[in-house]
Amino acid sequence: MSAAAIARLSYDRRRVMTEALDILRSRGEDTQLVESAVAAWDEHGGDPIDDNCRFAAQAVAGALAELGYDRAVLDRLEICAVARQAISATGQAYGDGSALIRISDALLAFAHLYSSHLAYARVKESALASLRAVLRRHMRDESGLDEVLLTASLRFSALHQRVLGGAMTPVPALGAPQQIDADRYLTHCLRFVVAHEYSHVLLGHSAASAGVSSCSGDPRWETEADELALRTVLHAHRGHGPGTALHAGLGALLAIVVVQFTERALYVHRGSTHPPAGERRERLVRSLPPHVALPARQYGDTLTALTDRAADFTLHAVAVPWQPVLEHPHVVRHALWDDYRDDMTRYAEIQSGAPDQLASALRILGSGHGAAVPAGAEAMLSGRPREGLRLWGLADRRIEEITDSALPLSFWALLEDIREALPVVGTAPAGQLELALHAATLTQHVLMKETRR
């Protein structure tokens, strides 16, 4: 068995979810969502997320073999979905010639969201009628997307991932033809992500051998990987289905947008990563057949604009309303969403706070737990993040990792580190989360300011 296969098998999603359940129960928090996910896996007969990744990998490997790449090499590439946010998608090569591709659940959840909203927007008539509708929207500069709902859905999902660490994907209720299209977009989106990471390995890019989370950061390598990934996806749809070149092209477009949203919305800093989505999208559109390029450009412009807005958690971000998700008549609702409304409102308010507001709240909330919490807030506010994190109880080694902008850092990981380390006792779980959320948001602002210098 290859080193990549051993590494994949060592990741036990059930164990990870069981540990998550134990943590939630110890905090007195609601475990219904996680328990429902585990029950769904049992009913399905396995982990459906891993199944989707495996099916995508099989189609990608088949297409690459038909394009002339060594099947023996392809057979040594393994894929694994992981329930954590330390990555978006990444590849790691091993000395025996194998490689493991890891894709985060967060990326897969967002891919599902984008695919469903795109299918919801598309006209479901004859191919000719659909083409006419695209041309009409192009002339009117309209995308056909429900922009308010999509932006709200993205923001709602990002808030949930950042604070609670799990996927919450608001999607519109789809008719049967729309659901078929959504599944096709999602299939090709996932194939593009897999093919991009496979391409780094096949083309000998050093990021794969280094195991760098996110991607290489080298524009030339990223362009090469995108070009081979697009060739692979377009080739795969012919012999490995489903759908048409339009589904494949729009799926590839969604992959670029999904990665952009995952890394911008969930990360404090991303380490080595992909070039700007606009550059990647423009190169992709130029490589598509003309009948695919027109809708890809049209949807791409709108999706990128909405993504940039919904993913902005910087200090001067414009407020993004997420409440339409809870009120829209066509959104598939979860029974717990209304129960979370007040909590989500508070989480959103905290993450929109200015540094001085956050520090002031920490002085008040932490005053009953000694001097460390307020002192850490003062250090942060003065631009001394290492000192602030140390006062909040974090170990020196982890502080160095958190403050190293060359390493990927998700907001969720930062929040959990601070939550576990803060020197507070006797506070209810909800109070601990609120305190940690203020501290993590303040830390984010300081670290992002340092990164921009």
C-alpha positions as CSV (number, residue, x, y, z in Angstrom):
1,M,0.0,0.0,0.0
2,S,1.3,3.4,-0.9
3,A,2.2,6.1,1.6
4,A,-0.7,8.3,0.2
5,A,-3.2,5.4,0.7
6,I,-2.0,4.9,4.3
7,A,-2.3,8.7,5.0
8,R,-5.8,8.6,3.6
9,L,-6.9,5.7,5.6
10,S,-5.5,7.2,8.8
11,Y,-8.1,10.0,8.5
12,D,-11.2,8.6,10.1
13,R,-14.1,11.0,9.6
14,R,-16.3,9.1,12.1
15,R,-13.7,9.5,14.8
16,V,-13.4,13.2,14.0
17,M,-17.1,13.6,14.2
18,T,-17.3,11.6,17.4
19,E,-14.7,13.8,18.9
20,A,-16.6,16.9,17.8
21,L,-19.7,15.5,19.4
22,D,-17.9,15.0,22.7
23,I,-16.6,18.6,22.6
24,L,-20.0,20.0,21.9
25,R,-21.6,17.9,24.7
26,S,-18.9,19.0,27.2
27,R,-19.8,22.6,26.4
28,G,-23.6,22.0,26.8
29,E,-24.2,22.9,23.1
30,D,-26.8,21.5,20.7
31,T,-25.5,18.4,18.9
32,Q,-28.4,17.8,16.6
33,L,-26.7,18.9,13.4
34,V,-23.7,16.6,13.9
35,E,-25.8,13.7,15.0
36,S,-28.0,14.2,11.9
37,A,-25.0,14.1,9.7
38,V,-23.7,10.9,11.2
39,A,-27.1,9.3,11.0
40,A,-27.3,10.3,7.3
41,W,-23.9,8.6,6.7
42,D,-25.2,5.4,8.3
43,E,-28.3,5.4,6.2
44,H,-26.3,6.0,3.0
45,G,-24.0,3.1,3.8
46,G,-20.8,5.2,4.0
47,D,-19.5,8.8,3.9
48,P,-21.2,10.4,0.8
49,I,-18.6,13.2,0.8
50,D,-15.7,10.7,0.3
51,D,-17.8,8.9,-2.3
52,N,-18.3,12.1,-4.3
53,C,-14.6,12.8,-4.2
54,R,-13.7,9.2,-5.2
55,F,-16.1,9.3,-8.2
56,A,-14.6,12.7,-9.3
57,A,-11.1,11.3,-9.0
58,Q,-12.0,8.2,-11.1
59,A,-13.3,10.4,-13.9
60,V,-10.4,12.7,-13.8
61,A,-7.8,9.9,-13.8
62,G,-9.6,8.3,-16.7
63,A,-9.6,11.5,-18.7
64,L,-5.9,12.2,-17.9
65,A,-5.0,8.7,-19.0
66,E,-6.8,9.3,-22.3
67,L,-4.9,12.6,-22.7
68,G,-1.6,10.6,-22.5
69,Y,-0.6,10.7,-18.8
70,D,0.8,7.5,-17.3
71,R,-1.9,5.4,-15.7
72,A,0.5,3.9,-13.3
73,V,1.3,7.4,-11.9
74,L,-2.4,8.3,-11.8
75,D,-3.2,5.1,-9.9
76,R,-0.9,6.3,-7.1
77,L,-2.9,9.5,-6.5
78,E,-5.3,9.3,-3.6
79,I,-8.0,11.7,-2.6
80,C,-9.5,12.5,0.8
81,A,-12.2,14.9,2.0
82,V,-11.4,16.4,5.5
83,A,-13.7,17.9,8.0
84,R,-11.4,20.8,8.9
85,Q,-10.6,24.3,7.6
86,A,-6.8,24.2,7.6
87,I,-6.9,23.8,3.8
88,S,-9.1,24.6,0.8
89,A,-7.6,22.0,-1.5
90,T,-4.0,20.8,-1.4
91,G,-1.7,18.0,-2.6
92,Q,1.2,16.3,-0.9
93,A,3.6,14.0,-2.7
94,Y,5.5,11.1,-1.0
95,G,8.8,9.5,-1.6
96,D,7.3,6.4,-3.1
97,G,5.8,8.4,-6.0
98,S,2.3,8.5,-4.5
99,A,0.4,11.7,-3.6
100,L,-2.6,12.5,-1.5
101,I,-5.1,15.3,-2.4
102,R,-7.1,16.7,0.5
103,I,-10.3,18.7,-0.1
104,S,-12.1,20.5,2.8
105,D,-15.7,19.9,3.6
106,A,-16.1,23.7,3.6
107,L,-15.1,23.9,-0.1
108,L,-17.5,21.1,-1.0
109,A,-20.3,22.7,0.9
110,F,-19.8,26.0,-0.9
111,A,-19.6,24.2,-4.3
112,H,-23.0,22.7,-3.5
113,L,-24.4,26.1,-2.7
114,Y,-23.1,27.8,-5.9
115,S,-24.2,24.9,-8.1
116,S,-27.7,25.0,-6.7
117,H,-28.1,28.7,-7.2
118,L,-26.7,28.6,-10.7
119,A,-29.2,25.8,-11.6
120,Y,-31.9,27.9,-10.0
121,A,-31.1,30.8,-12.2
122,R,-30.8,28.9,-15.5
123,V,-33.7,28.8,-18.0
124,K,-35.1,25.3,-18.3
125,E,-36.5,25.2,-21.8
126,S,-35.2,23.9,-25.1
127,A,-31.5,24.5,-25.9
128,L,-32.5,27.2,-28.4
129,A,-34.7,29.0,-25.9
130,S,-31.9,28.8,-23.3
131,L,-29.5,30.4,-25.8
132,R,-32.0,33.1,-26.5
133,A,-32.4,33.8,-22.8
134,V,-28.6,34.0,-22.4
135,L,-28.3,36.5,-25.2
136,R,-31.2,38.6,-23.8
137,R,-29.6,38.7,-20.4
138,H,-26.3,39.6,-22.0
139,M,-27.8,42.5,-23.9
140,R,-29.5,43.7,-20.7
141,D,-26.4,43.1,-18.6
142,E,-28.4,40.7,-16.4
143,S,-27.2,37.4,-15.0
144,G,-30.6,35.8,-14.1
145,L,-29.2,35.0,-10.6
146,D,-31.1,36.0,-7.5
147,E,-28.2,38.2,-6.4
148,V,-29.8,39.2,-3.0
149,L,-30.5,35.6,-2.1
150,L,-27.1,34.2,-3.2
151,T,-25.1,36.9,-1.4
152,A,-27.2,36.3,1.8
153,S,-26.7,32.6,1.5
154,L,-22.9,32.9,1.1
155,R,-22.7,35.3,4.1
156,F,-24.9,33.0,6.2
157,S,-22.7,30.0,5.3
158,A,-19.5,31.9,6.0
159,L,-20.7,33.1,9.4
160,H,-21.7,29.6,10.4
161,Q,-18.4,28.1,9.2
162,R,-16.3,30.8,10.9
163,V,-18.0,30.6,14.3
164,L,-19.4,27.0,14.6
165,G,-16.9,25.2,12.3
166,G,-19.5,23.3,10.3
167,A,-21.2,23.5,7.0
168,M,-24.7,25.1,6.7
169,T,-25.7,25.4,3.1
170,P,-28.9,27.3,2.2
171,V,-30.0,26.2,-1.2
172,P,-33.2,27.0,-3.2
173,A,-35.8,24.3,-3.7
174,L,-35.2,22.9,-7.2
175,G,-37.4,21.2,-9.7
176,A,-36.3,17.9,-11.2
177,P,-34.6,19.5,-14.3
178,Q,-32.9,22.1,-12.1
179,Q,-31.6,19.4,-9.7
180,I,-30.1,17.5,-12.6
181,D,-28.3,20.6,-13.8
182,A,-27.1,21.4,-10.2
183,D,-25.7,17.9,-9.9
184,R,-23.9,18.3,-13.2
185,Y,-22.4,21.7,-12.2
186,L,-21.3,20.3,-8.9
187,T,-19.8,17.2,-10.6
188,H,-17.6,19.3,-13.0
189,C,-16.8,21.8,-10.3
190,L,-15.4,19.0,-8.1
191,R,-13.6,17.4,-11.1
192,F,-11.9,20.7,-11.8
193,V,-10.6,21.0,-8.2
194,V,-9.3,17.5,-8.3
195,A,-7.8,17.9,-11.7
196,H,-6.1,21.1,-10.7
197,E,-4.4,19.4,-7.7
198,Y,-3.5,16.3,-9.8
199,S,-2.0,18.7,-12.3
200,H,0.4,20.1,-9.8
201,V,1.7,16.5,-9.1
202,L,1.8,15.5,-12.8
203,L,3.6,18.7,-13.8
204,G,6.2,18.4,-11.1
205,H,5.3,21.5,-9.2
206,S,7.2,21.7,-5.9
207,A,4.1,22.8,-4.0
208,A,2.8,19.2,-4.3
209,S,6.0,17.7,-2.9
210,A,6.1,20.3,-0.1
211,G,2.5,19.6,0.9
212,V,1.7,23.3,1.1
213,S,-1.9,24.0,2.0
214,S,-3.9,26.0,-0.4
215,C,-1.7,26.1,-3.5
216,S,1.8,27.0,-4.8
217,G,1.6,30.8,-5.0
218,D,3.6,30.6,-8.3
219,P,1.5,32.3,-11.0
220,R,3.0,30.2,-13.8
221,W,2.4,26.9,-12.0
222,E,-1.2,27.9,-11.2
223,T,-1.8,28.8,-14.8
224,E,-0.4,25.5,-16.0
225,A,-2.5,23.6,-13.5
226,D,-5.7,25.5,-14.5
227,E,-5.0,24.9,-18.2
228,L,-4.6,21.1,-17.7
229,A,-7.5,20.9,-15.3
230,L,-9.8,22.6,-17.9
231,R,-8.6,20.3,-20.7
232,T,-9.3,17.4,-18.4
233,V,-12.8,18.5,-17.4
234,L,-13.8,19.2,-21.0
235,H,-12.4,15.9,-22.1
236,A,-14.0,14.0,-19.2
237,H,-17.5,15.1,-20.0
238,R,-17.4,13.5,-23.4
239,G,-16.7,10.0,-22.3
240,H,-17.4,10.1,-18.6
241,G,-20.5,12.4,-18.5
242,P,-22.6,14.0,-17.3
243,G,-24.1,16.8,-19.3
244,T,-22.6,18.9,-22.0
245,A,-19.6,21.2,-22.6
246,L,-21.7,24.0,-21.1
247,H,-22.1,22.1,-17.8
248,A,-18.4,21.3,-17.8
249,G,-17.3,24.9,-18.6
250,L,-19.6,26.4,-16.0
251,G,-18.6,23.8,-13.4
252,A,-14.9,24.8,-14.0
253,L,-15.9,28.4,-13.6
254,L,-17.6,27.6,-10.3
255,A,-14.5,25.8,-9.0
256,I,-12.5,29.0,-9.3
257,V,-15.1,31.1,-7.6
258,V,-15.6,28.5,-4.9
259,V,-11.9,28.4,-4.0
260,Q,-11.9,32.2,-3.9
261,F,-14.8,32.3,-1.5
262,T,-13.4,29.5,0.7
263,E,-10.1,31.2,1.1
264,R,-11.3,34.8,1.4
265,A,-14.3,34.2,3.7
266,L,-12.8,31.6,6.1
267,Y,-9.1,32.6,6.3
268,V,-7.3,35.2,8.3
269,H,-4.2,34.6,6.1
270,R,-3.8,31.9,3.4
271,G,-0.1,31.3,3.0
272,S,0.8,30.4,-0.5
273,T,-2.3,30.4,-2.5
274,H,-4.0,30.9,-5.9
275,P,-3.8,34.0,-8.0
276,P,-6.8,36.4,-8.0
277,A,-10.0,34.8,-9.1
278,G,-10.5,37.4,-11.8
279,E,-7.3,36.5,-13.6
280,R,-8.0,32.8,-13.4
281,R,-11.5,33.3,-14.6
282,E,-10.5,35.4,-17.6
283,R,-7.9,32.9,-18.7
284,L,-10.5,30.1,-18.4
285,V,-13.1,32.0,-20.4
286,R,-10.7,32.6,-23.2
287,S,-10.0,28.9,-23.4
288,L,-13.6,27.8,-23.6
289,P,-15.6,27.1,-26.8
290,P,-17.5,30.3,-27.9
291,H,-20.9,29.0,-27.0
292,V,-19.7,28.2,-23.5
293,A,-17.6,31.4,-23.1
294,L,-20.5,33.8,-23.4
295,P,-22.5,32.5,-20.4
296,A,-19.3,31.7,-18.5
297,R,-18.2,35.4,-18.8
298,Q,-21.7,36.6,-17.9
299,Y,-22.1,34.5,-14.9
300,G,-18.5,34.8,-13.9
301,D,-18.6,38.6,-13.6
302,T,-21.6,38.5,-11.4
303,L,-20.5,35.6,-9.3
304,T,-17.1,37.2,-8.6
305,A,-18.7,40.5,-7.6
306,L,-21.1,38.8,-5.2
307,T,-18.4,36.5,-3.9
308,D,-16.1,39.5,-3.1
309,R,-18.8,41.2,-1.2
310,A,-20.0,38.2,0.8
311,A,-16.5,37.1,1.6
312,D,-15.3,40.4,3.0
313,F,-14.6,40.3,6.7
314,T,-12.0,43.0,6.8
315,L,-12.2,46.1,9.0
316,H,-14.0,48.4,6.5
317,A,-16.3,45.8,5.0
318,V,-19.7,46.9,3.9
319,A,-22.5,45.2,5.9
320,V,-23.9,42.2,4.1
321,P,-27.5,41.2,5.1
322,W,-27.8,37.4,5.7
323,Q,-31.4,37.4,7.1
324,P,-33.0,36.9,3.6
325,V,-31.9,33.3,3.9
326,L,-34.3,32.8,6.9
327,E,-37.2,34.5,5.2
328,H,-37.0,33.4,1.5
329,P,-40.0,31.2,0.6
330,H,-38.0,29.1,-1.9
331,V,-35.0,28.2,0.4
332,V,-34.8,24.7,1.8
333,R,-34.9,25.4,5.5
334,H,-33.3,23.7,8.5
335,A,-35.5,23.4,11.6
336,L,-32.7,24.9,13.7
337,W,-32.2,28.1,11.7
338,D,-34.9,30.1,13.5
339,D,-33.5,29.0,16.8
340,Y,-30.1,30.3,15.8
341,R,-31.4,33.7,14.5
342,D,-30.5,35.6,17.7
343,D,-27.2,33.9,18.0
344,M,-26.3,34.5,14.4
345,T,-27.2,38.1,14.7
346,R,-24.9,38.5,17.7
347,Y,-22.0,36.6,15.9
348,A,-22.4,38.9,12.9
349,E,-22.4,42.0,15.0
350,I,-19.2,41.0,16.8
351,Q,-17.4,40.2,13.5
352,S,-18.3,43.7,12.3
353,G,-16.9,45.4,15.3
354,A,-14.0,47.9,15.1
355,P,-10.9,47.1,17.1
356,D,-11.5,49.7,19.8
357,Q,-15.1,48.3,20.2
358,L,-13.8,44.8,20.5
359,A,-11.1,45.7,23.0
360,S,-13.7,47.6,25.1
361,A,-16.0,44.6,25.1
362,L,-13.1,42.3,26.2
363,R,-12.3,44.7,29.1
364,I,-15.9,44.3,30.3
365,L,-16.4,40.6,29.5
366,G,-13.0,39.6,30.9
367,S,-13.0,41.8,34.0
368,G,-14.3,39.0,36.2
369,H,-11.5,36.6,35.3
370,G,-8.4,38.6,36.3
371,A,-6.2,40.9,34.4
372,A,-5.0,38.6,31.5
373,V,-8.0,39.1,29.2
374,P,-8.1,42.9,29.3
375,A,-4.3,43.1,29.2
376,G,-4.3,40.9,26.1
377,A,-6.8,43.2,24.5
378,E,-4.7,46.2,25.2
379,A,-1.6,44.5,23.7
380,M,-3.6,43.6,20.6
381,L,-5.0,47.1,20.2
382,S,-1.4,48.4,20.5
383,G,-0.3,46.2,17.6
384,R,1.5,43.5,19.7
385,P,-0.3,40.3,18.7
386,R,2.3,37.9,20.1
387,E,2.1,39.5,23.5
388,G,-1.7,39.5,23.4
389,L,-1.9,35.8,22.5
390,R,0.6,34.9,25.2
391,L,-1.5,36.8,27.8
392,W,-4.5,34.8,26.6
393,G,-2.8,31.6,27.4
394,L,-1.6,30.3,24.0
395,A,1.7,28.4,23.7
396,D,4.7,30.1,22.1
397,R,4.9,27.5,19.3
398,R,1.3,28.0,18.3
399,I,1.7,31.8,18.6
400,E,4.5,31.6,16.0
401,E,2.3,29.6,13.7
402,I,-0.6,32.0,14.0
403,T,1.5,35.1,13.4
404,D,3.4,33.6,10.4
405,S,1.6,35.1,7.4
406,A,3.2,32.4,5.2
407,L,1.1,29.7,6.8
408,P,-2.6,29.3,6.2
409,L,-4.8,30.2,9.2
410,S,-8.6,29.8,9.2
411,F,-10.7,32.0,11.5
412,W,-12.3,28.9,13.0
413,A,-8.9,27.5,14.0
414,L,-7.9,30.9,15.5
415,L,-11.2,31.0,17.4
416,E,-10.8,27.5,18.8
417,D,-7.2,28.1,19.9
418,I,-8.2,31.2,21.7
419,R,-11.4,29.6,23.2
420,E,-9.4,26.7,24.6
421,A,-6.6,28.9,26.0
422,L,-8.5,31.9,27.5
423,P,-8.0,32.0,31.3
424,V,-11.7,32.1,32.2
425,V,-13.5,29.8,34.6
426,G,-17.1,29.4,35.6
427,T,-18.5,30.9,32.4
428,A,-21.2,29.2,30.4
429,P,-20.3,27.8,27.0
430,A,-22.2,30.6,25.2
431,G,-20.3,33.2,27.3
432,Q,-17.0,31.6,26.5
433,L,-17.7,31.6,22.8
434,E,-18.7,35.3,22.8
435,L,-15.6,36.2,24.7
436,A,-13.4,34.2,22.4
437,L,-15.2,35.6,19.3
438,H,-14.4,39.1,20.4
439,A,-10.7,38.1,20.9
440,A,-10.4,36.2,17.6
441,T,-12.0,39.1,15.6
442,L,-9.7,41.6,17.2
443,T,-6.7,39.3,16.5
444,Q,-7.8,38.9,12.9
445,H,-7.9,42.7,12.3
446,V,-4.4,43.1,13.8
447,L,-2.9,40.2,11.8
448,M,-4.5,41.3,8.5
449,K,-3.2,44.8,9.1
450,E,0.3,43.4,9.6
451,T,0.0,41.3,6.4
452,R,-0.9,44.3,4.3
453,R,2.1,46.3,5.4
